[in-house]
């Protein structure tokens, strides 16, 4: 069974009346202004860059709850989550230069070649589909990889944001990889290793690949959204599972959509708790998935769920790797 999580770090905040944020970014080393620093709301297409004076201004769309990410190659990124009480003015940010970090020292040898590890990373991060072949990581050299034979786990990390060109959906994505792992198990009969769990965590910023998206990009985005985890979470939070062609099953029997799901509206969030450990999901009478949740979780106005580790998605939804990932502000 493959399980896949993509975590977009979510910040729980109350209301926010400002429609614009502004501030400046400097080097912590000598306090000089930094130009062309990326400023964006995590998981969205909403972003800008600093000017020659290091100044930036960025608009806020209704419902935004994602951290504001301040990122530049060669510097450690900064994440601002409490911008709702700044009256629209962010205190000056001082970025610290990244020093070249040595890879961690491990007590056991890594007997996998970089080529083998990179192939696994591409397959489990981008996906193993024709659509994934249309995605390319432009700076793969930045990816660090290690395989632990005793734990049967592959881990990956990077000291700089990954730049990913997605020619299937028509985006260029800046992805700050904060955590990635692939867990394996070995078959007792054949001895063959197979993947049991994939976990990825990071910050993302989306840009259009073309000034005007091609029709095929728009069609691919619509198809990717239909039946996706994002589509399901939004439908659940809006109590529109039936309207959006989702059916729920418990122990192979169809049940009323919310009979095993407790929903509680809390401001702009929907708190969700399953009364059973596992529910099956059928989208449009074709795509089968399941959701497991041992603890309650919340869904925001974008359809982003938190904490990501509270739930496990399986089946069709879990097979949609990065190649199918859409910005949180898609269709909003």
N, C-alpha and C positions, 0 to 999 in steps of 0.2 A: 504494500500500500504506500503510495506517495502522498505526502502532505506538504503543502507549500504555503508559506506565509510571506507576505511583503509587508513590512511595518513602516508606516508613515507616522512619525512621532507626533502625538496629539497633545495639545495643551488645553486643559479645562479652564475656561474663563467665563465671566459673566458678560454683561452687555458691553458694547464699544460704540461710542457715538462719533468718533472721529472718522473722516472719510479719506484722510491722507496722513502719511507718516513722513518725517524728514529727519535728516541727521548728517553726520560727517564721519569719515573713516580715515584713520591715520596709522602710520607705522609706529609700533611700540618702541622700536629701536631708536628712532631719532625724531619722532613726532611730525614727520613730513606727510603731506596729504597723499593719499593713494588713489590713483585714477583707474577706472575700468574695473572696480571691485563689483562682483555680482551681488545684487540684493534681491532676494525673492522670498515668496511665501512657499514653504515646503509643500511639495506634491502638486503644485499648480503651474499655470502659465503666466502668473502674475509676477513680473520682475522688472528690474531696471539695473543700471550701472552708475557708479559715481563719476562726476566730472573731474576736470583738472584740479579743482580745489578740494576734491574728496567728498563733495556734497552729493546727496541724493534726495529724491522725493518719490514716494510710491503711493498709489491710490489703494484703498481697501474696499473690496466688494463685500456686500452684506453676507454674513454667515462665516466670514474668515475666522478660523481658529488655529490655523497652522503656525508654527514658529516662523519668525522672520530670520532668514539665513543670510549671513554676511560671509562671503567666500571669495578667495583669490588664490590661484596657484602659487605655492611657495610660502603660504601663511596658514596657520591653524584657523579653521572656521569658527565663527561666533554665532550662537543661536539666541535670539531675543524672544522670550515668551510672554513677558509682562508688558507689552506695548499698549495694552488697553487702558492703563492708568498713567500714560505719559503725556496726555493732552496733545498728542500728535507730534511731539518733539522727542526724539530718541537721544539720550546722552551720547557724547562722542565715543566711538568705538576705536580701540587701539589693537591692531592685529599683530600677533607675535609670529615671527618668522619660524617656519618649520626647519629644524635641523635634520640632517640625514640620519634617520634612525636605523640602527642595526637590527636585523631580524632576530627574533627571540631564539634563545638557546634551548634546544630540546634534548631530553635525556635518551631518546631513541633515534635511530637513523630513519630518515625518510627515504624509502626505497622506490618511490614513484618518481618518474621523470617529470620535468616541468611540462613537457608536451602532454603527457597523460593527465596531469592535474588540470591543466588549462582546458583540455577537451571536456573534462567533467564539469568544470566551472561554467563553460559556455553552455553546455547542454542543460544544466540545472538552473542556471541564472537566466539566460536568454530564452531557453526552451529547446525542445527537440521536435521541431515542426518545420514545414516549408516557410512559414511566416518568420520563424526565428532566423532562418538563413538570410533574411532581408535586414537583419540587425548586425551591426558591427561596433565593437568597442575600439575606438580610435587610439587609445593609449593603454593597450594591454600590458606594456612593460611595467606599468605602475602597480599591477596586481601582484601581491605576495601570496604564496600558497604553501600549505604544509599538510601532509597526510600522516596521521597517527595510526600505525598498524595495530597497536594494542587497543585503541578506542574505536578503530574502524571509522574514523571521521576525517573529512577533509575540511580545512578552514581556509578562509581567504580574507585579506584586508588590503587597504591601500592608503598611502599617505597623501594622496591627492584625489580630487574628484575624477570619476570616470566619465569620459565623454562618449555617449552612445548614439549612433546614428540609426534611427529606425525608419527604414524605407517602406515598411509595411503600413505603419500608421501616419508617417509623414512628420515625425518629430526628431529634433536633436535634443537629447536629454543629458543634463548634468547630474550625475549620481554620486553622492558622497556615501561610500560604503562604510558603514560603522560595524556591521557584524554579518558574517556569512558562514554557514556550515552545512555539510552534507553528511548524514549518518548512514552507515551501511550495516547490513546483516549478512551473514553467510548461510546459505542453504545447507541443512544437515545432510541432505541426500546427494546433491550435485556439487556442493562446495563453492558454488558460484555466488559472488557478492551481488546484492541488489540494494537499491536505495530505499530507505524507510522514512527519512525525514529530511526536508530541505528548509532552512531558515535563512531569510535575508532581511536585513534592517538597514535603512539609510534615508537620506534626504534627497529629494528630486526636484529638478526644475526643468520645465518643458518649454521648448521654442519650436515654432513652426519651421519645418525643413525648407519650405518655399513660402514666399510672401503671400501667395494665394494658394491654399491647399488644393491639390488635385482632387477630382471627383472620386477617384479610386481610394484616396486617403479617407475621405469623408465616409464612403461606403464601408471601408474596413473598420473605421472607428465605430460606426453604428453596429456592425456585426459583432465586434469585440465586446461592446457594452452589453448587448442582449444576452441575458443569462449569466453575466459575470458576477463576481462577489460584490462589486460596487453596485450593480443593478439590484441585487438581492437585498443588500443592506439598506439602500434607499427605500426600496419597496416595503421592507419590514418596518423601518422608522416611520414611514408615512401610512402604514397599515393599508397597503395597496398590493398585497401579495396576489390576490385573485385577479385584480385588474391587470397586473403585469405578468400573468400566465405562470405563476409559481404555485405548485401544489406541495403539501406537506404530508409525510408518511411516518408512521411509527410502527416498527416491527412489521414492515411490509404491508401495512394497511393504511389507506388514505384516511386522514383525520381533518377536522375543521382547522383551518390555517393557524389559529392562535390558541387552540385548546391546550397545547403543551408549552406555550410561550407566554410569559408574563411581561407586559409592556407598561412602562410608567413614564409619562412625559415630565421632564424636568427642565423648564426653560426651553432653550433651543436644542436640547439633547433628548434622546429617547433611551431610557434605561431598559435593558433586556436581560431576562433570566429564563433559562430553560428549566422546566420542571422534570425533564428526563435528561439523561446524559447525551443521547444521540438522536437526531432527527434526520430523515432523508428528505431530499428536495428534488422535485421534478420540474424542469422548466420546459414549457411549450410541448409537453408530452413526449419529449425526446431526450434532453440532457439530464443525467442523473448525478447528483452530488449529495453530500451530507455535511452536517454541522455538528460539532461537539463543543460543549461549553460547560466546564465544571464550576465556573464562577460567573457572576453577572458582568455585563459589559455595557458600554454606552455607544450610541451612534450619533454623530453630529449632522448638521444640515447638509454637509457634502456627501454623506454616506460613509464617512471614515469611522471605523470602529476602534475602540480602545478599552483596555489594553489589548494589543494584538495577540499576546501570549495567552489570553483567556480563552480563545477559540481555536479549533482545528477545523479546516475545511478540507474535504476530500472529494474524489470523483472529478467530474468535468471542470468544476471551478478551480480545483487545485492544479489542474494541468495547464492553466493559463499563466505562463511565465511572463517575464519582462516584455517579450515581444507584443503582448496583448495589453500591457498596462496603459491606462489612460490617466490624464490629469484629474485631480479631484474636482476641479471646476468644470469638467466636461459636461455639456448640456445645461449648465446652470447660468 
